[in-house]
Amino acid sequence: MRITPGAKTALVAAAAGLLLSACAADTDSAAGASASASADAAPDVATIVADVNTVTACETFGGAWAGGRVAGEGVVAGWEYTCDVDGDGVAETTLSIYNDAADLETDLATIEAASADTAIVKGAGYLVATTDWSHLASLTETDVEVVRELPAE
């Protein structure tokens, strides 16, 4: 049997195509595994925000809940949300969400030093600093650690 030059070219192209598709499949599965690992490690921001907002009832009683992704020099938290209970422009409660435990621990010392008038609670991947007694009481009924209580009035 004689193989023509056109057939040789077709065989080489087919073999190269098979090799390339095998390489691409390995890359896709490796990229998928990497993306899955990243997604597993990332905090569930939407759930944390919704849970804290619901527990504190910020918006339920007319407060303003605002925030989102934060960045910049000296910023450790990945996301920050605030609740202004009485509309005076001063946040009574601040939720900070972190990408990892090391960032949370680093920022905890900063938050503690920022004000002696705030209570601080630590949840899975987040901190809440508040000057509001009802927010603190509601938060302590969830799965958090109280780092610092509000000072006596």
Backbone bond lengths (Angstrom), bond angles and torsions (degrees), N, CA, C in turn:
res aa  C-N    CA-C-N  psi(-1)  N-CA   C-N-CA  omega(-1)  CA-C   N-CA-C  phi
1 M - - - 1.435 - - 1.522 108.63 -
2 R 1.267 114.26 134.32 1.451 120.49 -177.19 1.520 109.82 -106.13
3 I 1.371 116.79 132.73 1.459 120.94 179.17 1.526 107.77 -102.61
4 T 1.296 115.26 124.05 1.459 120.43 -178.77 1.532 109.96 -79.37
5 P 1.307 118.32 160.20 1.467 120.87 178.82 1.540 112.06 -57.66
6 G 1.297 117.29 -34.75 1.474 120.56 178.55 1.515 111.24 -65.97
7 A 1.330 117.08 -37.74 1.466 121.41 179.08 1.516 110.16 -68.93
8 K 1.356 116.70 -39.05 1.466 120.49 177.54 1.525 110.29 -60.07
9 T 1.318 114.95 -44.84 1.465 120.08 -179.81 1.522 110.40 -62.50
10 A 1.309 116.51 -41.36 1.469 120.37 179.99 1.526 110.73 -65.17
11 L 1.349 117.11 -40.67 1.468 120.68 178.83 1.531 111.35 -65.10
12 V 1.325 116.15 -43.85 1.466 120.15 179.04 1.530 109.61 -63.02
13 A 1.318 117.59 -43.86 1.465 121.64 -179.98 1.524 110.61 -63.23
14 A 1.318 117.95 -41.57 1.463 121.75 179.34 1.521 110.84 -64.47
15 A 1.352 116.56 -43.70 1.466 120.72 179.04 1.520 110.30 -64.02
16 A 1.325 116.83 -42.71 1.468 120.60 178.64 1.524 110.23 -63.68
17 G 1.315 116.36 -40.27 1.472 120.66 178.37 1.517 111.60 -62.07
18 L 1.338 116.64 -42.23 1.463 120.06 178.02 1.527 111.27 -63.72
19 L 1.319 116.38 -42.55 1.464 120.18 178.85 1.523 111.33 -63.69
20 L 1.318 116.55 -44.01 1.457 120.14 -179.75 1.532 111.63 -64.98
21 S 1.311 116.14 -40.88 1.470 118.05 179.84 1.525 110.82 -67.79
22 A 1.328 117.65 -34.04 1.460 120.50 176.61 1.522 110.25 -66.11
23 C 1.333 116.50 -41.77 1.467 120.00 178.05 1.516 110.84 -65.35
24 A 1.319 116.30 -41.76 1.462 120.09 -179.43 1.520 110.29 -65.19
25 A 1.316 118.42 -38.23 1.462 121.52 179.01 1.521 110.39 -64.50
26 D 1.338 117.78 -40.90 1.466 120.89 177.12 1.516 110.64 -63.71
27 T 1.335 116.95 -42.31 1.459 121.05 179.91 1.515 110.47 -64.69
28 D 1.342 117.31 -43.11 1.459 120.76 179.79 1.518 111.51 -62.34
29 S 1.339 117.22 -43.60 1.458 118.87 -178.58 1.524 110.72 -70.49
30 A 1.333 117.47 -34.84 1.474 120.14 176.77 1.514 110.00 -67.32
31 A 1.329 116.77 -41.27 1.462 120.35 178.66 1.530 109.76 -66.08
32 G 1.319 116.71 -39.43 1.462 120.22 177.80 1.512 111.50 -63.85
33 A 1.334 116.33 -41.18 1.461 119.95 179.00 1.522 110.08 -66.32
34 S 1.325 116.80 -39.48 1.465 120.74 178.05 1.519 110.64 -64.96
35 A 1.314 117.42 -43.25 1.468 121.11 178.73 1.515 110.70 -64.60
36 S 1.327 117.19 -38.72 1.464 120.13 178.16 1.513 110.96 -64.46
37 A 1.317 116.97 -41.85 1.464 120.58 179.30 1.518 110.24 -64.14
38 S 1.339 117.57 -40.22 1.458 120.97 178.94 1.515 110.87 -66.29
39 A 1.329 116.23 -42.11 1.450 119.84 -179.34 1.520 111.17 -65.81
40 D 1.343 117.03 -36.73 1.459 120.25 179.20 1.522 111.00 -66.23
41 A 1.332 117.19 -34.02 1.453 121.34 -176.70 1.524 112.14 -81.28
42 A 1.317 118.14 -24.48 1.461 121.51 -177.38 1.526 110.62 -71.83
43 P 1.331 116.62 144.06 1.459 119.17 178.46 1.530 110.64 -69.16
44 D 1.307 116.23 150.17 1.458 121.35 177.16 1.530 107.51 -85.94
45 V 1.318 115.09 80.01 1.462 122.31 -172.08 1.525 111.72 -58.02
46 A 1.315 117.40 -47.72 1.468 120.44 -176.57 1.530 111.31 -58.88
47 T 1.323 116.93 -42.46 1.465 120.60 -179.57 1.521 111.29 -68.23
48 I 1.337 117.09 -43.88 1.465 120.68 179.42 1.526 109.90 -60.77
49 V 1.332 116.96 -47.46 1.467 121.47 -178.95 1.528 110.34 -61.28
50 A 1.317 116.71 -47.87 1.463 120.31 -179.26 1.526 111.22 -62.42
51 D 1.332 116.93 -42.29 1.468 120.47 -179.63 1.523 111.95 -63.96
52 V 1.325 117.14 -47.92 1.469 120.11 -178.82 1.527 110.52 -66.82
53 N 1.321 117.70 -40.68 1.459 120.73 178.08 1.533 110.32 -62.17
54 T 1.315 116.65 -41.92 1.466 120.41 179.69 1.520 111.34 -67.72
55 V 1.321 117.29 -45.50 1.462 121.53 -177.55 1.533 111.17 -63.96
56 T 1.323 116.83 -42.45 1.462 119.63 -179.29 1.523 111.97 -78.24
57 A 1.310 117.38 -16.68 1.471 123.39 -178.65 1.523 111.17 56.88
58 C 1.304 116.85 34.87 1.461 122.01 -177.25 1.529 111.40 -53.61
59 E 1.311 117.10 -57.73 1.460 120.78 -176.27 1.531 112.61 -76.75
60 T 1.310 116.56 -23.96 1.467 120.51 -179.04 1.520 111.37 -59.08
61 F 1.333 116.66 -37.28 1.456 120.56 -176.60 1.525 112.71 -105.47
62 G 1.330 116.23 24.95 1.454 120.59 173.51 1.514 115.77 92.66
63 G 1.318 117.75 4.44 1.464 120.29 178.19 1.516 111.32 -76.09
64 A 1.310 115.57 165.80 1.467 121.65 178.98 1.524 109.30 -109.33
65 W 1.325 116.15 122.08 1.464 123.52 -180.00 1.518 106.84 -107.38
66 A 1.344 117.54 121.56 1.464 120.59 -176.80 1.519 110.00 -146.48
67 G 1.325 115.57 158.83 1.457 119.59 175.99 1.505 112.08 151.00
68 G 1.326 114.60 -166.95 1.451 120.99 179.96 1.515 110.80 161.16
69 R 1.314 115.68 -157.26 1.464 122.71 -178.58 1.519 108.62 -65.88
70 V 1.332 116.44 137.50 1.466 120.95 178.20 1.525 109.63 -125.88
71 A 1.315 115.22 152.24 1.461 120.69 178.80 1.512 108.54 -158.68
72 G 1.288 115.48 166.40 1.459 119.89 177.15 1.508 111.03 134.71
73 E 1.309 114.56 174.61 1.452 120.60 -178.76 1.524 109.96 -65.01
74 G 1.316 115.56 129.46 1.460 120.60 178.36 1.521 114.87 81.77
75 V 1.324 117.95 -2.71 1.469 121.39 179.87 1.523 108.36 -87.59
76 V 1.326 116.15 125.59 1.459 120.59 -178.85 1.527 110.61 -103.40
77 A 1.324 116.90 -40.27 1.469 120.74 -179.24 1.524 110.00 -67.05
78 G 1.327 115.98 149.24 1.455 120.43 176.03 1.511 112.35 -85.39
79 W 1.350 116.21 -31.58 1.451 122.31 -178.84 1.523 108.34 -139.57
80 E 1.325 116.16 146.68 1.453 119.70 177.08 1.527 109.22 -142.30
81 Y 1.318 115.49 133.97 1.460 122.64 178.50 1.519 108.28 -129.60
82 T 1.319 116.34 145.26 1.460 120.39 179.69 1.518 110.56 -128.20
83 C 1.334 114.36 155.76 1.461 121.35 174.88 1.515 107.88 -123.80
84 D 1.320 115.54 118.59 1.461 122.35 173.96 1.520 105.62 -101.31
85 V 1.310 115.82 100.22 1.463 122.02 -173.14 1.520 112.75 -64.67
86 D 1.325 116.70 -44.86 1.468 120.05 -171.18 1.523 114.98 -108.30
87 G 1.317 117.57 7.61 1.458 120.75 175.39 1.520 115.36 73.17
88 D 1.338 117.43 19.16 1.462 120.47 -178.94 1.527 113.10 -89.35
89 G 1.332 116.86 2.61 1.453 120.78 179.92 1.522 114.18 87.10
90 V 1.333 117.21 -0.42 1.461 122.11 179.02 1.526 108.23 -110.75
91 A 1.317 116.52 122.81 1.466 120.58 -178.92 1.528 110.10 -74.10
92 E 1.313 115.60 126.14 1.465 120.25 175.95 1.525 111.41 -84.35
93 T 1.325 116.51 -26.97 1.469 121.18 -178.57 1.520 109.52 -134.89
94 T 1.331 115.58 135.20 1.467 121.51 178.04 1.517 109.05 -127.02
95 L 1.322 115.68 126.67 1.460 123.55 176.12 1.523 107.68 -104.60
96 S 1.330 116.73 124.15 1.465 122.18 177.00 1.525 108.21 -118.47
97 I 1.335 116.73 127.23 1.461 122.55 -178.14 1.529 108.06 -114.09
98 Y 1.341 115.71 136.41 1.464 121.34 -172.18 1.522 111.53 -117.59
99 N 1.344 114.36 151.35 1.459 120.82 177.44 1.514 112.27 -73.33
100 D 1.335 117.59 -28.93 1.461 119.47 179.24 1.530 110.54 -152.48
101 A 1.318 115.55 166.84 1.466 122.45 -175.90 1.525 111.94 -64.43
102 A 1.324 117.55 -33.59 1.467 120.42 -179.85 1.529 110.64 -64.43
103 D 1.331 116.92 -41.74 1.466 120.61 177.75 1.526 110.50 -63.90
104 L 1.330 116.70 -41.42 1.459 120.90 178.84 1.526 110.45 -59.96
105 E 1.307 117.36 -48.61 1.463 121.30 -178.74 1.524 111.41 -64.10
106 T 1.317 117.26 -38.04 1.469 121.27 177.81 1.522 110.27 -62.97
107 D 1.321 116.61 -45.43 1.459 120.92 -176.86 1.525 112.64 -75.32
108 L 1.316 117.54 -24.62 1.464 120.86 179.26 1.529 110.75 -57.41
109 A 1.317 116.68 -44.86 1.471 120.26 179.19 1.524 111.09 -62.66
110 T 1.319 117.44 -38.11 1.459 121.98 178.81 1.523 110.79 -66.02
111 I 1.325 116.76 -43.93 1.463 120.88 179.93 1.524 110.73 -66.03
112 E 1.330 116.79 -40.51 1.469 119.99 177.76 1.528 110.66 -61.58
113 A 1.307 117.01 -40.66 1.467 120.90 -177.85 1.527 112.70 -75.67
114 A 1.324 117.37 -23.32 1.466 121.02 -174.93 1.529 112.84 -65.98
115 S 1.320 117.06 -36.09 1.461 119.10 -177.96 1.518 110.05 -159.05
116 A 1.320 114.86 131.95 1.467 120.15 177.18 1.521 110.92 -84.27
117 D 1.340 117.28 -5.98 1.467 121.94 -176.67 1.520 113.97 -92.19
118 T 1.320 117.84 5.22 1.461 120.21 -177.26 1.521 111.40 -112.38
119 A 1.320 114.10 144.76 1.459 120.37 168.85 1.519 106.18 -86.19
120 I 1.324 116.58 150.86 1.465 120.76 179.54 1.518 108.41 -131.84
121 V 1.320 115.40 130.15 1.462 120.54 173.73 1.515 108.22 -122.39
122 K 1.323 114.65 148.54 1.470 121.39 -177.95 1.515 108.79 -120.03
123 G 1.332 114.79 124.47 1.454 121.18 175.28 1.512 109.83 -113.19
124 A 1.301 116.81 -171.23 1.469 122.16 179.91 1.523 109.52 -72.21
125 G 1.337 116.34 96.46 1.453 121.29 177.61 1.516 114.96 87.91
126 Y 1.325 118.12 8.13 1.468 119.35 -179.50 1.520 112.10 -149.34
127 L 1.343 114.45 160.55 1.457 123.63 173.94 1.518 108.04 -125.71
128 V 1.333 115.83 145.67 1.458 120.87 172.74 1.516 107.20 -126.14
129 A 1.338 115.39 125.76 1.461 121.77 174.53 1.525 106.32 -110.65
130 T 1.333 117.27 130.32 1.453 119.67 -177.45 1.521 112.48 -145.03
131 T 1.316 114.84 149.70 1.465 121.74 172.27 1.527 109.60 -109.20
132 D 1.320 116.77 4.46 1.457 122.47 -175.65 1.534 110.61 -99.17
133 W 1.336 116.08 119.89 1.470 121.14 -178.04 1.524 112.28 -60.91
134 S 1.324 117.94 -42.01 1.470 120.00 -177.77 1.533 111.04 -67.66
135 H 1.333 116.88 -36.80 1.467 119.56 177.38 1.527 110.09 -64.20
136 L 1.333 116.14 -44.61 1.462 120.07 179.25 1.524 110.58 -61.13
137 A 1.323 117.06 -46.50 1.464 120.85 -179.49 1.529 111.08 -59.89
138 S 1.317 116.82 -42.77 1.470 120.80 179.74 1.526 111.51 -66.86
139 L 1.321 116.44 -42.51 1.462 120.53 -179.03 1.520 112.08 -64.60
140 T 1.330 117.20 -37.60 1.469 119.76 -177.48 1.526 112.20 -68.97
141 E 1.319 117.36 -13.44 1.465 120.70 176.10 1.525 111.86 -84.98
142 T 1.341 117.04 0.44 1.463 121.93 177.15 1.525 108.25 -106.42
143 D 1.318 115.74 -173.55 1.463 121.28 -176.58 1.533 110.58 -86.33
144 V 1.348 116.15 72.00 1.463 121.75 178.83 1.521 109.70 -130.81
145 E 1.306 115.04 163.22 1.462 122.03 174.34 1.526 107.46 -106.49
146 V 1.321 117.23 128.63 1.457 120.30 176.18 1.530 107.67 -80.85
147 V 1.318 115.81 114.85 1.452 121.76 -179.90 1.534 109.08 -83.78
148 R 1.330 115.13 -42.09 1.460 120.37 179.29 1.519 109.62 -149.11
149 E 1.319 116.51 132.95 1.469 122.97 176.69 1.527 109.79 -78.86
150 L 1.315 116.09 164.13 1.473 120.09 171.86 1.524 108.61 -70.63
151 P 1.305 116.57 143.56 1.462 118.05 176.98 1.529 110.84 -66.49
152 A 1.315 116.82 151.96 1.467 120.55 178.96 1.521 108.72 -63.65
153 E 1.321 115.38 143.69 1.471 119.57 -177.41 1.504 110.64 -78.53
